[in-house]
Amino acid sequence: MGDVLCIFSSDRVLLVDMEYLMRDEGYKEGTPLKRLPVKRTIDFWKSRLPFGMGFAKWRNFLYMFGGNYPRESESERDKLRPNPRPESVLSGYNMFEEGPPYHAFMLDLADDRLEPVPLSSMSGPKLDPIVVVIGDNIYVLSEILLSGPMFEVYNPITDTWRILPQTCPPSGWLWKLQWYSVCGSVITCKFTSYCRFDTITEEWEYPIPEDIATREQICMFG
């Protein structure tokens, strides 16, 4: 399929042709805006994939974690609505039909079939998780408070999970996550205050001063 840029939403993934983007001269003032050169669309209804997943691209593979299936009757799901965006995806797993979201899938972006491959399940459920790739590890932290481990690391080489120390603030703060950034081996989060997780020592530090958190956010976005 070539090199692609993955754009995610709660119910689909767009695969954009990077080669075309690199050849394009870009936007010039006064010229009409162009549509993105989308090569493929992965619709979660049609692919029977969960909504509210977190995503990460590692090498030439797209990894998808967590999420769950909206509570619909079989007849409604079989309609394969063209643009479904259920609000229930953000309201907790009690609104879903198949239990807590332990799902994990992988797509080989070099395979034109783009068939989702189930991976080993997470130890705890995740809805709308933060997903961060550092080296050959993928860190998955649920943004929404659920039962069970909320923070785990996945090894895509061995297809194994390992539970990490849980988040630094009281668990209820997870409803108030505002942003996160990555700088080197450190993941910085803002709940009602700032905290960060060092992936080398595997320890949380909190609270941290806002100026330090801001510098790490600048590190991520340049």
PECORUR-V712886 format. One record per backbone hydrogen bond with DSSP energy under -1.0 kcal/mol. CO is the residue of the C=O (numbers start at 1). NH is the residue of the N-H. Records with the same first field share a line. If there is no record, write none. Layout:
BEGIN
CO=NH / NH
END
This chain:
BEGIN
3=18
5=16
7=14
10=52
11=44
12=9
13=42
14=7
15=39 / 40
16=5
17=21
18=22
19=23
20=24
28=31
36=38
37=17
40=15
42=13
43=47
44=49
45=48
51=68
52=128
54=65
56=63
58=61
60=109
61=58
62=107
63=56
64=105
65=54
68=51
69=97
70=72
73=77
74=78
77=80
86=89
87=90
88=91
92=95
93=96
95=71
100=102
101=126
102=122
103=66
104=119
105=64
106=117
107=62
108=111
111=114
117=106
126=67
127=143
130=141
132=139
134=137
137=134
138=154
139=132
140=152
141=130
150=142
151=164
152=140
153=162
154=138
155=159 / 160
160=155
162=153
170=173
171=174
172=175
173=176
179=190
181=188
183=186
185=199
186=183
187=197
188=181
189=195
190=178
193=191
194=208
195=189
196=205
197=187
198=202
203=198
205=196
209=213
210=214
211=215
212=216
213=217
214=218
215=219
216=220
217=221
218=222
END
